[in-house]
Amino acid sequence: MAKIAFILLCHKDPEAVIKQAQRLTAAGDYMAIHFDARASAKAFAEITRTLKDNPRVVFATRREKCGWGEWSLVQATLNAIQAAAEAFPDASHFFMLSGDCMPIKSAEYIHQFLDDRACDFIESHDYFESNWIKTGWKEERLIYRHWFNERTQKKAFYAMFEAQKRLGLTRAIPDDIQVMIGSQWWCLRRRTVEAILDFVAERRDVVRFFKTTWIPDETFFQTIVRHLVPATEIENRTLTFLMFSDYGMPVTFYNDHYDLLLSQDYLFARKISPEATELKRRLGVLYASEGTEFQISNEGASLYHFLSNRGRIGRRFALRFWENEASLGHNRELLIVVCKKWHVAKRVLERIRQVTNVPCIEYLFNEEATALPDLGGIQGSLSKRHRHRRALMRMLFEYYGTDRLIICLDPANLDLLQDFCTDSAATRLLEIDCHFSDDFLLGHAQRTGLAGERTPRETIDRLLPTIRHDLAYESDKIRDANFANHVMMREGNPSELNVDPLVEFLSITRDKAEHIATADHIFAD
């Protein structure tokens, strides 16, 4: 059976560190602790005093003063690894943790998971070819030397960078090294850890290089493991579930996240709130349990973003100055069909095409595959269409040589509706109000990643009312906006009651409107 040496880097909350060490070692595993040398001496003394008689706990022999973005974090990890490798010769795996981590599976499940997979778990993507770094420095992290802390010595950090840049003092990456990047939360086999320690002792040139790179905890182990271990023995992932907000900050988990955490395809989670005492208690009980089965659905990230975005009001992209001032055209008319059930709106558009000559475009701001003419690349992706919405619409009017155009929008696109309806062009809205069965809501949750095929039924039962309320909220916001020329078709109305809204929306005769409204199965799922 797998025996794990947990590598714990921490700097605060001695009580939590002690409980974590006691919990994880009680299952027969080990722990090596590095407590930041900058942290409270009193706190460290409390930890060592309480755990000194635990034979499954060892402390790094040298404590580093750790700083974000510095080599000190890598050195602290190496010190703890060295201590664990020497103290626990039967440890088969080495698992990186922070003081904010908690297990989200039972010890029994975790050991079996590792026994079944003869590989290392480390996220490692090609540094230059991948898109792991979204914004900011990339090459600059490596080719310039960084001696100062960017957060605490900002002036010196950037002054030294600018001086090197001005003088052209760049350096080469070691010839035989392909730099990789990824999460610092990994789980490695013993032979891999021993190979890393040997490599560090032998290749001082590589260590010297990484010592003055920026944020080496995201590159050092990721690079060295790929250098030492065949790709077939590496699973490119972390076993620690963590998420980041829109602002790049780690998401913190609280008491009400218990069910969400258990259903993720991970073994640990980070960061658990210090105040989430009930969550910690339940996860502690879970870790010691036997025979527990887990239903893995893995929709955590998308579900979190859905729930956290509820109630947020605002635009995803700010208007460019040329879009603020440019109109779709004073003599043009944009007709917008708004409907949550996309297939219903598409059926309505198909009937409209049969009785009018107005060009109709389906969900161009929601479906990337929507058929659009080549407009020089502006139509190439959803993000481009949103950012350049007015320019895109003007080009579509011109492409079709028309002053009237019909498009479909999802009710969630309130920002687009507000933008188009404040334009000097004439704008009309046809909102199609539909009924939502539980089956439709479940399908919607699966299509948008809020649920998977193996999401537990109790999770779905709690989620569906929230989704139903969210869809009603979208429609309420549209009505609260008091858009001019806003009419509604309703599912459940006799077809004759849906005729007048169509007449007003399309400016067509009643017989043509009846042709649309009386279509068979127009609202069918």
Secondary structure as the mmCIF struct_conf table of DSSP 4:
data_model
#
loop_
_struct_conf.conf_type_id
_struct_conf.id
_struct_conf.beg_label_comp_id
_struct_conf.beg_label_asym_id
_struct_conf.beg_label_seq_id
_struct_conf.end_label_comp_id
_struct_conf.end_label_asym_id
_struct_conf.end_label_seq_id
STRN STRN1 ILE A 4 CYS A 10
BEND BEND1 LYS A 12 LYS A 12
HELX_RH_AL_P HELX_RH_AL_P1 PRO A 14 THR A 25
TURN_TY1_P TURN_TY1_P1 ALA A 26 GLY A 28
STRN STRN2 TYR A 30 PHE A 35
TURN_TY1_P TURN_TY1_P2 ALA A 37 ARG A 38
BEND BEND2 ALA A 39 ALA A 39
HELX_RH_AL_P HELX_RH_AL_P2 ALA A 41 LEU A 51
TURN_TY1_P TURN_TY1_P3 LYS A 52 ASP A 53
TURN_TY1_P TURN_TY1_P4 PRO A 55 ARG A 56
STRN STRN3 VAL A 57 PHE A 59
BEND BEND3 THR A 61 ARG A 62
TURN_TY1_P TURN_TY1_P5 TRP A 68 GLY A 69
BEND BEND4 GLU A 70 GLU A 70
TURN_TY1_P TURN_TY1_P6 TRP A 71 TRP A 71
HELX_RH_AL_P HELX_RH_AL_P3 SER A 72 ALA A 87
TURN_TY1_P TURN_TY1_P7 PRO A 89 ASP A 90
STRN STRN4 HIS A 93 SER A 98
TURN_TY1_P TURN_TY1_P8 GLY A 99 ASP A 100
STRN STRN5 MET A 102 PRO A 103
BEND BEND5 ILE A 104 LYS A 105
HELX_RH_AL_P HELX_RH_AL_P4 ALA A 107 ASP A 115
TURN_TY1_P TURN_TY1_P9 ASP A 116 ASP A 116
BEND BEND6 CYS A 119 CYS A 119
STRN STRN6 ASP A 120 PHE A 121
STRN STRN7 HIS A 125 ASP A 126
TURN_TY1_P TURN_TY1_P10 TYR A 127 GLU A 129
BEND BEND7 SER A 130 SER A 130
BEND BEND8 THR A 135 GLY A 136
BEND BEND9 LYS A 138 LYS A 138
TURN_TY1_P TURN_TY1_P11 GLU A 139 GLU A 139
HELX_RH_AL_P HELX_RH_AL_P5 GLU A 140 ILE A 143
BEND BEND10 TYR A 144 TYR A 144
BEND BEND11 PHE A 148 PHE A 148
TURN_TY1_P TURN_TY1_P12 GLU A 150 THR A 152
BEND BEND12 GLN A 153 GLN A 153
HELX_RH_AL_P HELX_RH_AL_P6 LYS A 154 LEU A 167
TURN_TY1_P TURN_TY1_P13 GLY A 168 GLY A 168
HELX_LH_PP_P HELX_LH_PP_P1 ALA A 172 PRO A 174
TURN_TY1_P TURN_TY1_P14 ASP A 175 ASP A 176
STRN STRN8 MET A 180 ILE A 181
BEND BEND13 GLN A 184 GLN A 184
STRN STRN9 CYS A 187 ARG A 189
HELX_RH_AL_P HELX_RH_AL_P7 ARG A 190 GLU A 202
HELX_RH_AL_P HELX_RH_AL_P8 ARG A 204 LYS A 211
TURN_TY1_P TURN_TY1_P15 THR A 212 THR A 212
BEND BEND14 THR A 213 ILE A 215
HELX_RH_3T_P HELX_RH_3T_P1 PRO A 216 GLU A 218
TURN_TY1_P TURN_TY1_P16 THR A 219 THR A 219
HELX_RH_AL_P HELX_RH_AL_P9 PHE A 220 LEU A 228
BEND BEND15 VAL A 229 VAL A 229
HELX_RH_3T_P HELX_RH_3T_P2 ALA A 231 GLU A 233
STRN STRN10 ILE A 234 GLU A 235
BEND BEND16 ARG A 237 ARG A 237
BEND BEND17 LEU A 239 LEU A 239
STRN STRN11 THR A 240 PHE A 241
STRN STRN12 PHE A 244 PHE A 244
TURN_TY1_P TURN_TY1_P17 ASP A 246 TYR A 247
BEND BEND18 GLY A 248 GLY A 248
HELX_LH_PP_P HELX_LH_PP_P2 MET A 249 MET A 249
STRN STRN13 PRO A 250 PRO A 250
HELX_LH_PP_P HELX_LH_PP_P3 VAL A 251 THR A 252
STRN STRN14 PHE A 253 PHE A 253
HELX_RH_3T_P HELX_RH_3T_P3 ASN A 255 HIS A 257
HELX_RH_AL_P HELX_RH_AL_P10 TYR A 258 LEU A 262
TURN_TY1_P TURN_TY1_P18 SER A 263 SER A 263
BEND BEND19 GLN A 264 ASP A 265
BEND BEND20 LEU A 267 LEU A 267
STRN STRN15 PHE A 268 ALA A 269
BEND BEND21 ARG A 270 ARG A 270
STRN STRN16 ILE A 272 ILE A 272
TURN_TY1_P TURN_TY1_P19 PRO A 274 GLU A 275
HELX_RH_AL_P HELX_RH_AL_P11 THR A 277 ALA A 288
BEND BEND22 GLU A 290 GLY A 291
HELX_RH_AL_P HELX_RH_AL_P12 GLY A 300 ASN A 309
TURN_TY1_P TURN_TY1_P20 ARG A 310 GLY A 311
BEND BEND23 GLY A 314 GLY A 314
BEND BEND24 ARG A 316 PHE A 317
HELX_LH_PP_P HELX_LH_PP_P4 ALA A 318 ARG A 320
HELX_RH_AL_P HELX_RH_AL_P13 PHE A 321 GLU A 325
BEND BEND25 LEU A 328 LEU A 328
TURN_TY1_P TURN_TY1_P21 HIS A 330 ASN A 331
STRN STRN17 GLU A 333 VAL A 338
BEND BEND26 LYS A 340 LYS A 341
HELX_RH_AL_P HELX_RH_AL_P14 TRP A 342 VAL A 355
STRN STRN18 CYS A 360 ILE A 361
TURN_TY1_P TURN_TY1_P22 LEU A 364 ASN A 366
TURN_TY1_P TURN_TY1_P23 GLU A 368 ALA A 369
TURN_TY1_P TURN_TY1_P24 GLY A 376 GLN A 379
BEND BEND27 GLY A 380 SER A 381
HELX_RH_AL_P HELX_RH_AL_P15 LEU A 382 ARG A 387
TURN_TY1_P TURN_TY1_P25 HIS A 388 HIS A 388
HELX_RH_AL_P HELX_RH_AL_P16 ARG A 389 TYR A 400
TURN_TY1_P TURN_TY1_P26 GLY A 401 GLY A 401
BEND BEND28 ASP A 403 ASP A 403
STRN STRN19 ARG A 404 LEU A 409
TURN_TY1_P TURN_TY1_P27 PRO A 411 ALA A 412
HELX_RH_AL_P HELX_RH_AL_P17 LEU A 414 CYS A 421
TURN_TY1_P TURN_TY1_P28 THR A 422 THR A 422
BEND BEND29 ASP A 423 ALA A 425
STRN STRN20 ALA A 426 ASP A 433
HELX_RH_AL_P HELX_RH_AL_P18 ASP A 438 ARG A 447
TURN_TY1_P TURN_TY1_P29 THR A 448 GLY A 449
BEND BEND30 LEU A 450 LEU A 450
TURN_TY1_P TURN_TY1_P30 GLU A 453 ARG A 454
HELX_RH_AL_P HELX_RH_AL_P19 ARG A 457 ASP A 480
TURN_TY1_P TURN_TY1_P31 ALA A 481 ASN A 482
TURN_TY1_P TURN_TY1_P32 ALA A 484 ASN A 485
STRN STRN21 HIS A 486 ARG A 490
TURN_TY1_P TURN_TY1_P33 GLU A 491 GLY A 492
BEND BEND31 ASN A 493 ASN A 493
HELX_RH_3T_P HELX_RH_3T_P4 SER A 495 ASN A 498
HELX_RH_AL_P HELX_RH_AL_P20 VAL A 499 LEU A 506
TURN_TY1_P TURN_TY1_P34 SER A 507 SER A 507
HELX_RH_AL_P HELX_RH_AL_P21 ARG A 510 ALA A 517
TURN_TY1_P TURN_TY1_P35 THR A 518 THR A 518
TURN_TY1_P TURN_TY1_P36 ASP A 520 PHE A 523
#
